[in-house]
């Protein structure tokens, strides 16, 4: 499993990349492998605010639908529109072109509870 060292991870298998006061979020390589072929992504609305651990998006695969959760409280500044026409980007490039949304977070200290790469690797075995 690919677990980049420079990212943070949630219990629910989202990855988080800090970009100033914003975070870019997607699902991990482990999560996309468990879902198998992603066929649809319900993106969050730009400008909408979400609570930490609230459902922000949905990823559907041939196997299951999975809620995607906000890693912290904030407002969506960008959603990856490329996923509307090519949801398989989540499978082929989960940490790159397969990102799902960007969130302007209300409180950067909220990220302190997330896992680093070593802790996430331990969690997924």
Rosetta blueprint (number, residue, H / E / L):
1 X L
2 X L
3 X L
4 X L
5 X L
6 X L
7 X L
8 X E
9 X E
10 X L
11 X L
12 X L
13 X L
14 X E
15 X E
16 X E
17 X E
18 X E
19 X E
20 X L
21 X L
22 X E
23 X E
24 X E
25 X E
26 X E
27 X E
28 X L
29 X H
30 X H
31 X H
32 X H
33 X H
34 X H
35 X H
36 X L
37 X L
38 X E
39 X E
40 X E
41 X E
42 X E
43 X L
44 X L
45 X L
46 X L
47 X L
48 X L
49 X E
50 X E
51 X L
52 X L
53 X L
54 X L
55 X E
56 X E
57 X E
58 X E
59 X E
60 X E
61 X E
62 X L
63 X L
64 X L
65 X E
66 X E
67 X E
68 X E
69 X E
70 X L
71 X L
72 X L
73 X L
74 X E
75 X E
76 X E
77 X E
78 X E
79 X E
80 X L
81 X L
82 X H
83 X H
84 X H
85 X H
86 X L
87 X L
88 X L
89 X H
90 X H
91 X H
92 X H
93 X L
94 X L
95 X L
96 X L
97 X L
98 X L
99 X L
100 X L
101 X E
102 X E
103 X E
104 X E
105 X E
106 X L
107 X L
108 X H
109 X H
110 X H
111 X H
112 X H
113 X H
114 X L
115 X E
116 X L
117 X H
118 X H
119 X H
120 X H
121 X H
122 X H
123 X H
124 X H
125 X L
